Amino acid sequence: MYRVHLRLAVAAAALASVIFSATAFITAQRNAVDTYAITNARIVTASGPAIERGTVVIRDGLIVAVGASVSAPPDARIIDGVGLTVFPGLIDANTSLGMPEPSPTPSPGGGFLAALLRPPTPATGPNSTQPPGLQPEVMAEAQLRATGEQFDPARNVGITTALTVPRGGIWMGQSALINLAGNSPQQMIVRSPVAMHVGFTPLRGTYPSSLLGVFATLRQMLLDAQTYRESQQIYARNPRGIRRPATDRSLEALLPVLDGRLPVVFQADTEREIRRALDLAEEFKLKAIISGGAESSKVTDRLQKADVPVLLSLNFPRRTTAAMPQADPEPLRLLRLRAEAPKTAAKLAMAKVRFAFQSGGMTGMTDFLANAGKTIENGLLKDDAIRALTIRPAEILGVADRLGSLEAGKIANLTIVRGDLFDRTSRIVYVFIDGRPVDLRPAPTGTGQSRDLASGTWSLNVNLGTGDVGATLILRQEDNQLKGSIQGALGSSEITNAAVTESGEVRFTAPITFEGQTTEASFIGNITGNEMKGGVTITGRAPGSFTGTKTTPSRPTTPPSDVSSAGFKKHSHLFGARTASSAYRSLPRCCG
C-alpha cells in the first residue's frame, strides 16, 4: 500500500511539473506576443513636448514606458522606428461604425422609394412608448457588430477609436466609444454610454415632420421626463396609499440627461440650429456638445461662455463646377460655405472653444487627414490639429484617463506614420489597437477587380415631397469611387463624396436648387442591374426618395498593371520568423 501511495505521489508531482512547465511556456509565449518596443522613433505624446528620438514599450495591451532613455525589454518584439513618427491612436469623434446598415422596407404609397432611407431608418427599442426616431433608450452597444470589413477604411488612415452612434432619428439614442478591433462587441467597447444624441432631421410620414415640430417634440419629452422623475421620486419616498406610476423606458432614459450625468450631442450645422440647441440646453440645464458645427464659428461667443465643445466635421463640401456650358452658376452661399469650412477650426481655437475632429459621414476616408491638413493651411496650429484627433476628443468624451496620449498606463492605441501625418504622400505604417498590431487592408487601387456597376447615364426621378422632378445623372466608376455630374430642374453640378460598394450601395452628394434655395443633398441607394433607387437627405427637411434607370451603358476600361510586392520584402526583417504569426508578417504590406 505504501508503494502504491508513493507511486501516486510521484505521478502527481510529475503531472504538476508538466502542467507548470506548459503554463510557463504559454505565459512566456503570450508575453512575447503581447510585448513590443518601437525604438529610435520620433514620439508625439499629445500631452507634452515631442520626443525626437525615443522608445515606446507596450505590454499586455497597455503602454508601460515612453521616453528618450527607455530601453527595450529583452522579451519584446523590436520595431526599428528610424524615420517613423509615433502618435496616439487617432480618434474619430462621431461615426456610425459597427451599426447595422439600414434595410429597405415597404411603405404605403411608395413601395421601396420612401422606405430605403428615412434617413436612415431609426433603430427601435423593445417595449417603447414612443415611435421609432423618438426612443432615447436605444443603445449603440446593443446594436454593435464586430464582423465585416467596415472598419478597414478608418484603420487605414490611422483611426483606432471611434464614437459610434445609432443611425437616424431625433432622439437617436446613446453612443458607445469603441476600439476598432476585437473579436466581439464586448472586447471593442471602451465606454458606454458616452452621450445622448439628438438629430434635427424631421421624421417622414409622421409627426414631427418639420424643424419647428422637432424642437417642440424635444422640449415636450424633456418636460414629460421632469414630471416622470418627480412622480417616481414621490412614490419612492412613500409608496403606501399612492397608485404606482407606470414605467416609461423612453422617459427613464432621459433622467441622466436632466441630471447632467449624460451629455447631449446635438447634430447641428447651421447657425440657427446651433443657437436653438444652445437655447434648449440652457433651458433644461443640459451638458451640451455640438456635432457637425459647419457654422459654429458664428456662435463662438455663446459656445465659449457656456463651455460647449464642438465635434467638428472634416467632411468639407467639395468644389463643384458646371458640367455643361449652359449650367447655372453656383450660388454664393455654397461658394462661401466651401471657402469657410477649412477656416472654422482656427476660428474656434482663436475663440478658445474646445473642439475635436470627426469624419462627418464621409464616404472616402482618404480625405480625413487631408482635410485636417487643410485646417492647418487655413490658420490652425499643427499641434492643435494633432490634439483635435487625439487628446481633445478623449477629454470631451470622458476617456482622457485611458486614451488620447502616449503615457504609461494608458491603452496601447498607436498610429505610426512615415512622413508628415497630414501630407497626402505620408504612409500609415503600423496601427496598434489594444496593444496588438492590426493587419491593414487598403482598398483596391486600380487592380481592375471591382465590378463596374454605376458607369453610364442615368435618368432620375427625384421626389422631395412635391412630386417627381427629372434629372440626368452621369457616372464614371473607378474602383469603388465615383465621379460625375447631375443636371436638370434641380440644377447642374458635379457630384462629390461619391462611392459604390461591391454589393451595389451607392452614395453621393450634390448641391440642388429646390423651392428657391440651394443646399447640399445626400443621395444613398442601391443599384440592381440597370435600376437604381434610394433616398435623399436634406438638413432641416423631411427625407425624399429617388429612382433611376440607366439609359446609356458604361464604356470598357483597361485595368492598370499589377503593383509590385517589393514593399513587403523591404520590411520583412522587423519580426522574427519563428514566432511571428501570419497577421504580423502581413503588416509591412502597408509600409513600403
Secondary structure as the mmCIF struct_conf table of DSSP 4:
data_model
#
loop_
_struct_conf.conf_type_id
_struct_conf.id
_struct_conf.beg_label_comp_id
_struct_conf.beg_label_asym_id
_struct_conf.beg_label_seq_id
_struct_conf.end_label_comp_id
_struct_conf.end_label_asym_id
_struct_conf.end_label_seq_id
HELX_RH_AL_P HELX_RH_AL_P1 TYR A 2 ASP A 34
STRN STRN1 THR A 35 ILE A 43
BEND BEND1 ALA A 46 GLY A 48
STRN STRN2 ILE A 51 ARG A 59
TURN_TY1_P TURN_TY1_P1 ASP A 60 GLY A 61
STRN STRN3 LEU A 62 GLY A 67
BEND BEND2 ALA A 68 SER A 69
HELX_LH_PP_P HELX_LH_PP_P1 VAL A 70 PRO A 73
TURN_TY1_P TURN_TY1_P2 PRO A 74 ASP A 75
BEND BEND3 ALA A 76 ALA A 76
STRN STRN4 ARG A 77 ASP A 80
TURN_TY1_P TURN_TY1_P3 VAL A 82 GLY A 83
STRN STRN5 LEU A 84 PRO A 88
HELX_LH_PP_P HELX_LH_PP_P2 GLY A 89 GLY A 89
STRN STRN6 LEU A 90 THR A 95
TURN_TY1_P TURN_TY1_P4 LEU A 97 GLY A 98
BEND BEND4 MET A 99 MET A 99
HELX_LH_PP_P HELX_LH_PP_P3 PRO A 100 PRO A 102
STRN STRN7 SER A 107 SER A 107
TURN_TY1_P TURN_TY1_P5 PRO A 108 GLY A 110
STRN STRN8 GLY A 111 GLY A 111
TURN_TY1_P TURN_TY1_P6 PHE A 112 ALA A 115
BEND BEND5 LEU A 116 LEU A 116
BEND BEND6 ARG A 118 PRO A 120
HELX_LH_PP_P HELX_LH_PP_P4 THR A 121 ALA A 123
TURN_TY1_P TURN_TY1_P7 PRO A 126 ASN A 127
BEND BEND7 THR A 129 GLN A 130
TURN_TY1_P TURN_TY1_P8 PRO A 132 GLY A 133
STRN STRN9 LEU A 134 LEU A 134
TURN_TY1_P TURN_TY1_P9 PRO A 136 GLU A 137
STRN STRN10 MET A 139 MET A 139
HELX_RH_AL_P HELX_RH_AL_P2 ALA A 140 GLN A 143
BEND BEND8 GLY A 148 GLU A 149
TURN_TY1_P TURN_TY1_P10 GLN A 150 PHE A 151
HELX_RH_AL_P HELX_RH_AL_P3 ASP A 152 ASN A 156
TURN_TY1_P TURN_TY1_P11 VAL A 157 GLY A 158
STRN STRN11 ILE A 159 THR A 164
BEND BEND9 ARG A 167 ILE A 170
STRN STRN12 TRP A 171 GLN A 174
STRN STRN13 ALA A 176 ASN A 179
BEND BEND10 LEU A 180 LEU A 180
BEND BEND11 ASN A 183 SER A 184
HELX_RH_AL_P HELX_RH_AL_P4 PRO A 185 MET A 188
STRN STRN14 ILE A 189 ARG A 191
BEND BEND12 SER A 192 SER A 192
STRN STRN15 MET A 196 VAL A 198
HELX_LH_PP_P HELX_LH_PP_P5 THR A 201 LEU A 203
BEND BEND13 ARG A 204 TYR A 207
BEND BEND14 SER A 210 SER A 210
HELX_RH_AL_P HELX_RH_AL_P5 LEU A 211 ARG A 237
TURN_TY1_P TURN_TY1_P12 ARG A 240 GLY A 241
BEND BEND15 ILE A 242 ILE A 242
HELX_LH_PP_P HELX_LH_PP_P6 ARG A 243 THR A 247
HELX_RH_AL_P HELX_RH_AL_P6 ARG A 249 ALA A 253
TURN_TY1_P TURN_TY1_P13 LEU A 254 LEU A 254
HELX_RH_AL_P HELX_RH_AL_P7 LEU A 255 LEU A 258
TURN_TY1_P TURN_TY1_P14 ASP A 259 GLY A 260
BEND BEND16 ARG A 261 LEU A 262
STRN STRN16 VAL A 264 ALA A 268
BEND BEND17 THR A 270 THR A 270
HELX_RH_AL_P HELX_RH_AL_P8 GLU A 271 PHE A 284
TURN_TY1_P TURN_TY1_P15 LYS A 285 LYS A 285
STRN STRN17 ALA A 288 GLY A 292
TURN_TY1_P TURN_TY1_P16 ALA A 294 GLU A 295
HELX_RH_3T_P HELX_RH_3T_P1 SER A 296 VAL A 299
HELX_RH_AL_P HELX_RH_AL_P9 THR A 300 ALA A 306
TURN_TY1_P TURN_TY1_P17 ASP A 307 ASP A 307
STRN STRN18 VAL A 310 SER A 313
HELX_LH_PP_P HELX_LH_PP_P7 PHE A 316 ARG A 319
BEND BEND18 ALA A 323 MET A 324
TURN_TY1_P TURN_TY1_P18 PRO A 325 GLN A 326
BEND BEND19 ALA A 327 ALA A 327
HELX_LH_PP_P HELX_LH_PP_P8 ASP A 328 PRO A 331
HELX_RH_AL_P HELX_RH_AL_P10 LEU A 332 GLU A 340
HELX_RH_3T_P HELX_RH_3T_P2 ALA A 341 LYS A 343
HELX_RH_AL_P HELX_RH_AL_P11 THR A 344 MET A 350
TURN_TY1_P TURN_TY1_P19 ALA A 351 LYS A 352
STRN STRN19 PHE A 355 GLN A 358
TURN_TY1_P TURN_TY1_P20 GLY A 360 GLY A 361
BEND BEND20 THR A 363 THR A 363
TURN_TY1_P TURN_TY1_P21 MET A 365 THR A 366
HELX_RH_AL_P HELX_RH_AL_P12 ASP A 367 GLU A 377
TURN_TY1_P TURN_TY1_P22 ASN A 378 GLY A 379
HELX_RH_AL_P HELX_RH_AL_P13 LYS A 382 LEU A 389
TURN_TY1_P TURN_TY1_P23 THR A 390 THR A 390
HELX_RH_AL_P HELX_RH_AL_P14 ILE A 391 ILE A 396
TURN_TY1_P TURN_TY1_P24 LEU A 397 GLY A 398
TURN_TY1_P TURN_TY1_P25 ALA A 400 ARG A 402
BEND BEND21 LEU A 403 SER A 405
TURN_TY1_P TURN_TY1_P26 ALA A 408 GLY A 409
BEND BEND22 LYS A 410 LYS A 410
STRN STRN20 ILE A 411 ILE A 411
STRN STRN21 LEU A 414 ARG A 418
BEND BEND23 GLY A 419 GLY A 419
TURN_TY1_P TURN_TY1_P27 LEU A 421 PHE A 422
BEND BEND24 ASP A 423 ASP A 423
TURN_TY1_P TURN_TY1_P28 ARG A 424 THR A 425
STRN STRN22 ARG A 427 ILE A 433
TURN_TY1_P TURN_TY1_P29 ASP A 434 GLY A 435
STRN STRN23 ARG A 436 PRO A 437
HELX_LH_PP_P HELX_LH_PP_P9 PRO A 442 PRO A 444
BEND BEND25 GLY A 446 GLY A 446
BEND BEND26 GLY A 448 GLY A 448
BEND BEND27 SER A 450 SER A 450
BEND BEND28 ALA A 454 ALA A 454
STRN STRN24 GLY A 456 ASN A 463
BEND BEND29 LEU A 464 GLY A 467
STRN STRN25 ASP A 468 GLU A 478
TURN_TY1_P TURN_TY1_P30 ASP A 479 ASN A 480
STRN STRN26 GLN A 481 GLY A 488
TURN_TY1_P TURN_TY1_P31 ALA A 489 LEU A 490
STRN STRN27 SER A 493 GLU A 494
STRN STRN28 THR A 496 VAL A 500
TURN_TY1_P TURN_TY1_P32 GLU A 502 SER A 503
STRN STRN29 GLU A 505 PHE A 514
TURN_TY1_P TURN_TY1_P33 GLU A 515 GLY A 516
STRN STRN30 GLN A 517 THR A 528
TURN_TY1_P TURN_TY1_P34 GLY A 529 ASN A 530
STRN STRN31 GLU A 531 THR A 537
TURN_TY1_P TURN_TY1_P35 THR A 539 GLY A 540
BEND BEND30 ARG A 541 ARG A 541
STRN STRN32 GLY A 544 THR A 552
HELX_LH_PP_P HELX_LH_PP_P10 PRO A 553 PRO A 556
HELX_LH_PP_P HELX_LH_PP_P11 THR A 558 SER A 564
HELX_RH_AL_P HELX_RH_AL_P15 ALA A 566 LYS A 570
TURN_TY1_P TURN_TY1_P36 HIS A 571 HIS A 571
HELX_RH_3T_P HELX_RH_3T_P3 SER A 572 LEU A 574
BEND BEND31 PHE A 575 PHE A 575
TURN_TY1_P TURN_TY1_P37 ALA A 577 THR A 579
HELX_RH_AL_P HELX_RH_AL_P16 SER A 582 ARG A 585
TURN_TY1_P TURN_TY1_P38 SER A 586 SER A 586
HELX_RH_3T_P HELX_RH_3T_P4 LEU A 587 CYS A 590
#
